[in-house]
Amino acid sequence: MKKIFTESKTFYGFQDKEVSDETLIELYDLVKNNATSFNCQPLRIIYIKSKEAKQRLKPFILETNLEKTMNAPITAILAMDLSFFEDLPRNFPAMDVSFLFKDNADFTYQTAFRNSSIQGGYFIKAAHALDLGTGPMSGFDNNGLDEEFFSDLNWKSNFLCNLGYGDEDQTRPRASRYEFDEIVKIL
Ligand SMILES: Cc1cc2nc3c(=O)[nH]c(=O)nc-3n(C[C@H](O)[C@H](O)[C@H](O)COP(=O)(O)O)c2cc1C
């Protein structure tokens, strides 16, 4: 299991092999049980799989990310629901905390962004645990994409993630990582 932390790499290309819907369901089963504040679970996922859906996505992708996105078997939109707090009575029955978010757009946004990003990290590692390769991307037009896919929802895109069975020839050599002593303090 440690290998998914020590040996995983970002993939810029994928094998010509479909990712089944069963695998996508299994992937979410791994993501969903992990922690978020107040168990708020703001992450929402749209899988862009069909040619038609990829064409809808295309105008919003940064030029440098375009080819790999159009060629990936799936591009996941990892988004956050800014109305997540409406479900807190169901998701956090220990106490009613939805009042913290009502009329507090800044706190709501920060909580949604923090927790959907953490869930995005769970998503990437869960994909690796299922032997899928990932290519996360923040290079796209968030507002344009949101208008195209979420115009009737209170959702905002966080990041995109190309997904498939990775092509080992389409990765980069591991770049420098900080050593423990460089970035960690034990006080
Ligand atoms: C949130 C996030 C956004 C990223 N955005 C892009 C992107 O827009 N385009 C791209 O080519 N790579 C993108 N990357 C990939 C990183 O550059 C890559 O993961 C990093 O260089 C480490 O490479 P490695 O995983 O192969 O060790 C992104 C990664 C993350 C986690």
The ligand as a MOL file (V3000), in Angstrom:
LIG
                    3D

  0  0  0     0  0            999 V3000
M  V30 BEGIN CTAB
M  V30 COUNTS 31 33 0 0 0
M  V30 BEGIN ATOM
M  V30 1 C -3.7450 20.4470 -8.1520 0
M  V30 2 C -2.7950 20.1170 -9.2790 0
M  V30 3 C -2.8400 20.8530 -10.4450 0
M  V30 4 C -1.9970 20.5410 -11.5070 0
M  V30 5 N -2.1310 21.2330 -12.6890 0
M  V30 6 C -1.4500 20.8190 -13.7720 0
M  V30 7 C -1.7130 21.3960 -15.0490 0
M  V30 8 O -2.5590 22.2740 -15.2180 0
M  V30 9 N -1.0020 20.9200 -16.1090 0
M  V30 10 C -0.0680 19.9160 -15.9720 0
M  V30 11 O 0.5360 19.5080 -16.9750 0
M  V30 12 N 0.1880 19.3560 -14.7750 0
M  V30 13 C -0.4900 19.7690 -13.6740 0
M  V30 14 N -0.2690 19.1570 -12.4610 0
M  V30 15 C 0.7260 18.0490 -12.3660 0
M  V30 16 C 1.9560 18.4470 -11.5290 0
M  V30 17 O 2.7820 19.3120 -12.2380 0
M  V30 18 C 2.6800 17.1500 -11.1220 0
M  V30 19 O 1.8130 16.3740 -10.3280 0
M  V30 20 C 3.9650 17.4390 -10.3470 0
M  V30 21 O 4.9040 18.0520 -11.1810 0
M  V30 22 C 4.5490 16.1760 -9.7250 0
M  V30 23 O 4.8160 15.2190 -10.7150 0
M  V30 24 P 4.8450 13.6610 -10.3700 0
M  V30 25 O 3.4670 13.3710 -9.7940 0
M  V30 26 O 5.0260 12.9650 -11.6830 0
M  V30 27 O 5.9210 13.4190 -9.4090 0
M  V30 28 C -1.0680 19.4780 -11.3810 0
M  V30 29 C -1.0330 18.7420 -10.1910 0
M  V30 30 C -1.8770 19.0370 -9.1530 0
M  V30 31 C -1.8410 18.1860 -7.8970 0
M  V30 END ATOM
M  V30 BEGIN BOND
M  V30 1 1 1 2
M  V30 2 1 2 3
M  V30 3 2 2 30
M  V30 4 2 3 4
M  V30 5 1 4 5
M  V30 6 1 4 28
M  V30 7 2 5 6
M  V30 8 1 6 7
M  V30 9 1 6 13
M  V30 10 2 7 8
M  V30 11 1 7 9
M  V30 12 1 9 10
M  V30 13 2 10 11
M  V30 14 1 10 12
M  V30 15 2 12 13
M  V30 16 1 13 14
M  V30 17 1 14 15
M  V30 18 1 14 28
M  V30 19 1 15 16
M  V30 20 1 16 17
M  V30 21 1 16 18
M  V30 22 1 18 19
M  V30 23 1 18 20
M  V30 24 1 20 21
M  V30 25 1 20 22
M  V30 26 1 22 23
M  V30 27 1 23 24
M  V30 28 2 24 25
M  V30 29 1 24 26
M  V30 30 1 24 27
M  V30 31 2 28 29
M  V30 32 1 29 30
M  V30 33 1 30 31
M  V30 END BOND
M  V30 END CTAB
M  END
